Amino acid sequence: MAFIQVSVNADVGADIEIDRTGITDVVVVAGADATAGVGGVGASAGMEGRMSLNSGAGSVNGTGIFK
């Protein structure tokens, strides 16, 4: 009998950049990923986004099959 396994994660966080003058930037980070498998075969997919509150620059990166 084969078992199906499914996992989903979501994370939110922040990176704070500090120098001698104080806080120079705050970067908001959010991501989500999912993993599924049957027996010994599986796959994962996820996305992570980052955005600087100071400059407004952002990026999105994929993981697993979205890489």
PELIN-V947162 format. One record per residue. N is the residue number from 1. RES is the residue in one small letter. PHI is phi in degrees with one decimal (none if undefined). PSI is psi in degrees with one decimal (* if undefined). OMEGA is omega in radians with two decimals (none if undefined). Layout:
n & res & phi & psi & omega
N & RES & PHI & PSI & OMEGA
N & RES & PHI & PSI & OMEGA
This chain:
n & res & phi & psi & omega
1 & m & none & 129.6 & 3.14
2 & a & -94.9 & 138.9 & 3.12
3 & f & -101.9 & 140.1 & 3.07
4 & i & -97.4 & 129.2 & 3.10
5 & q & -118.6 & 132.7 & 3.12
6 & v & -133.5 & 135.8 & 3.13
7 & s & -138.3 & 138.1 & 3.11
8 & v & -133.1 & 134.1 & 3.11
9 & n & -130.0 & 147.1 & 3.01
10 & a & -139.3 & 135.4 & -3.11
11 & d & -132.2 & 146.2 & 3.03
12 & v & -136.7 & 139.1 & 3.14
13 & g & -159.8 & -175.2 & 3.13
14 & a & -146.1 & 144.2 & 2.99
15 & d & -109.9 & 131.5 & 3.14
16 & i & -115.1 & 124.0 & 3.12
17 & e & -99.9 & 126.8 & -3.09
18 & i & -128.5 & 136.7 & 2.98
19 & d & -127.8 & -164.6 & -3.09
20 & r & -63.5 & -22.5 & -3.12
21 & t & -89.9 & -7.8 & 3.14
22 & g & 122.7 & -153.2 & -3.13
23 & i & -74.2 & 123.9 & -3.13
24 & t & -102.2 & -24.8 & 3.14
25 & d & -163.9 & 152.6 & 3.01
26 & v & -127.2 & 126.2 & -3.13
27 & v & -113.4 & 123.2 & 3.10
28 & v & -90.5 & 132.1 & -3.10
29 & v & -123.5 & 131.6 & 3.09
30 & a & -139.8 & 143.5 & -3.13
31 & g & -153.9 & 160.0 & 3.08
32 & a & -149.1 & 143.3 & 3.06
33 & d & -147.2 & 156.3 & -3.14
34 & a & -135.4 & 143.7 & 3.12
35 & t & -132.6 & 138.1 & 3.09
36 & a & -140.0 & 146.2 & 3.13
37 & g & -156.9 & 154.1 & 3.06
38 & v & -128.4 & 119.7 & -3.09
39 & g & 63.4 & -124.1 & 3.14
40 & g & -99.7 & 7.1 & -3.10
41 & v & -111.4 & 132.4 & -3.13
42 & g & -154.8 & 174.6 & 3.12
43 & a & -149.0 & 156.5 & 3.09
44 & s & -135.1 & 155.1 & 3.11
45 & a & -149.1 & 142.0 & 3.14
46 & g & -163.0 & 167.0 & 3.11
47 & m & -138.9 & 145.9 & 3.03
48 & e & -133.5 & 131.9 & 3.10
49 & g & -119.3 & 142.8 & 3.11
50 & r & -131.5 & 140.6 & 3.09
51 & m & -144.2 & 129.8 & 3.10
52 & s & -82.9 & 127.9 & 3.11
53 & l & -76.6 & -20.8 & 3.13
54 & n & -79.9 & -54.6 & -3.06
55 & s & -94.2 & -19.6 & -3.09
56 & g & 82.6 & -1.5 & -3.14
57 & a & -70.8 & 141.2 & -3.14
58 & g & -138.9 & 164.4 & 3.08
59 & s & -149.4 & 154.7 & 3.07
60 & v & -131.6 & 130.4 & 3.14
61 & n & -127.7 & 143.2 & 3.10
62 & g & -100.4 & 156.1 & 3.05
63 & t & -130.0 & 163.9 & -3.14
64 & g & 63.1 & -129.3 & -3.09
65 & i & -72.0 & -12.4 & 3.08
66 & f & -89.3 & 3.4 & -3.11
67 & k & -69.6 & * & none
